[in-house]
């Protein structure tokens, strides 16, 4: 349900919002877009120094910002982290699961250990925090979980077999989780970005797990991360089930995949995806 502009002005006031992957890209953009909304922010990623940089550049104070470094690949340890947030702010309102890593390698050139890392970070690392917060949200009788997936979770994309798999898994998990918690006032929003101007391709895994280190042409020509962040924020405010943030040709690919799968299968191998 869409809310009025006047309601949006106060929507975030005093809310506690936890953002993973907050040290760069979409996560950093979300911080910059929310900083003046009266929100209390929890910033998580592996690199504490980068989180401190984001906090400083956003002019956030210790009073309204908690730096909470974590490693999504070590998902078995994530259950203890909500307590640090509760000790600081006393509540959690919105969890934005944005952290993750991409891939740029052909399937037959990708090691199983690389696939395992992709699934551990993008899927298990994502759902681990949601599962840790779920009992609290159910007791609180309100909560909002946002999972940043990808249009690669709408259809399989070449050079991203593991990445696509992890994003497909998120869709299945959160659609089922939404149904299970329909009577507990827990909202779930799935976000499907297309090409966004971030460092995602440079940090992506190669087949052996090393850093890809190259900027994709599609990323260079992609949507600005601040524009993406604004659309995510709007989707949260409106309580949307999902939002696709992509250029027209990427949205058209989703349409083709759904309604003309045979044609899509012929065209996708020719797409410039690296």
FIMI-83565 format. One line per 2 residues: for each residue z, y, x of C-alpha. Coordinates in pm, whole numbers. Each point is the difference from the previous one (the first is absolute). Example, Ala and Ser with C-alpha at 12.3 -4.5 7.8 and 13.67 -1.06 7.14 Angstrom:
<rs>
780/-450/1230; -66/344/137
</rs>
This chain:
<rs>
0/0/0; -106/335/146
264/267/32; -43/376/-30
-35/229/301; 343/143/-80
151/-350/6; -175/-71/331
175/297/159; 336/-170/-50
-112/-363/19; 104/-53/363
309/220/7; 298/-191/147
-192/-329/-6; 35/-232/299
-341/-116/122; -41/-260/274
-336/0/181; -102/-271/246
-277/68/248; 122/361/1
-83/71/365; -374/57/-51
-294/-7/-240; 64/-21/-373
375/-35/47; 25/317/206
-219/181/-252; 233/-108/-281
294/150/188; -180/333/41
-99/8/-367; 351/-81/-125
208/208/242; 33/306/-226
60/-188/-326; 379/-25/25
-21/-368/91; 220/-198/239
-218/-201/238; 52/-320/195
-260/-37/276; -69/-344/145
-236/-135/265; 40/-168/338
-16/311/218; 313/212/-36
-146/279/215; -298/37/-235
227/2/-305; 202/277/163
-323/192/62; -100/-30/-367
347/110/-108; -9/301/233
-352/109/-98; 94/-30/-367
311/213/63; 225/-259/-161
374/6/66; 253/-275/64
132/75/-347; -320/-97/-182
-164/-240/243; 102/-335/149
-189/-149/294; 12/-379/-35
-216/-184/257; -102/-355/-89
-258/-262/91; -182/-151/-299
-97/-306/202; 371/-85/27
14/-30/-378; 300/-236/0
219/291/119; -112/254/-261
252/-102/-266; 277/187/181
-178/338/7; 55/119/-362
372/22/70; -61/272/262
-188/204/-261; 271/-51/-262
268/107/246; -191/322/68
-125/98/-347; 182/-226/-247
-318/-106/-177; -369/-85/45
-260/105/-257; -342/-69/148
-114/-242/270; -347/67/141
-110/-309/193; -268/162/213
48/-162/341; -256/-251/121
-275/-83/247; -372/-66/-32
-248/-231/174; -345/26/158
-123/-347/96; -219/-281/-127
187/-297/-146; -117/-250/262
115/237/276; 346/57/-148
299/-205/114; 245/-153/-245
276/202/163; -188/320/-88
-36/-118/-359; 370/-79/-5
92/349/121; -225/161/-261
163/-198/-280; 350/52/137
-38/378/25; -219/79/-299
139/-251/-248; 343/-132/96
109/331/156; -110/179/-315
161/-225/-258; 319/-52/203
117/356/-63; -100/-20/-366
198/-321/-44; 298/155/177
-5/296/-239; -79/-195/-316
361/-99/-88; 107/361/50
-281/135/-217; 83/-253/-273
367/98/10; -93/369/8
-242/-64/-289; -262/221/160
-217/-8/311; -356/42/117
-175/-220/256; -330/119/146
-211/-237/206; -286/144/203
-261/-275/4; -371/68/68
-338/-31/-166; -23/-295/241
249/-151/-245; -255/42/-278
-278/-188/180; -38/-177/333
-126/224/280; -171/-131/317
200/30/324; 317/12/-211
56/-358/-118; 370/5/80
48/358/-114; -177/-65/-331
206/-315/-53; 326/188/51
-103/275/-242; -119/-248/-266
342/-164/28; 173/331/-71
-195/42/-322; 100/-343/-126
362/45/96; 51/342/-154
-190/-69/-321; 224/-303/-53
311/196/100; -88/273/-248
-21/-255/-281; 333/-155/97
177/337/-11; -167/158/-301
337/29/-179; 191/145/296
-167/342/23; -143/-79/343
-338/162/54; -254/-142/243
-306/190/122; -273/-163/208
-204/235/219; -348/-95/119
-125/243/267; -355/-17/130
-98/169/325; 274/256/80
4/217/313; 285/-166/192
43/-198/321; -15/-333/-187
-313/-131/173; 119/105/346
328/-187/-50; -163/-302/-167
22/-348/148; -292/-149/187
-42/-376/-25; 250/-72/278
258/241/-139; -75/282/244
-61/354/-125; -354/66/-127
14/353/140; -311/135/-175
-50/245/-285; -224/-135/-277
-282/227/-125; 128/-58/-353
345/122/100; -148/311/163
-180/81/-325; 290/-105/-221
232/185/-234; 258/229/159
343/-164/14; 164/299/-173
-244/-34/-291; 88/-370/-17
372/81/4; -39/249/-285
-170/-266/-213; 273/-254/74
267/253/-97; -183/80/-322
-28/-372/-83; 375/-41/49
78/301/-217; -226/-134/-276
139/-354/26; -344/-149/57
-34/-375/52; -261/48/270
-218/263/161; -319/-33/205
-38/278/257; -350/-28/137
-341/161/26; -252/-64/-280
-193/-267/191; 319/-196/65
98/20/-366; -352/-114/-87
53/-303/224; 302/-96/-213
-217/33/-311; -275/-216/153
247/-265/110; 147/-24/-349
-314/10/-213; -284/-104/233
157/-240/251; -329/-155/114
-147/340/86; 324/100/170
-11/-316/214; -347/97/123
93/359/80; 345/-25/160
-127/-165/325; -217/309/56
279/252/-53; 112/212/296
361/-107/21; 58/32/378
</rs>
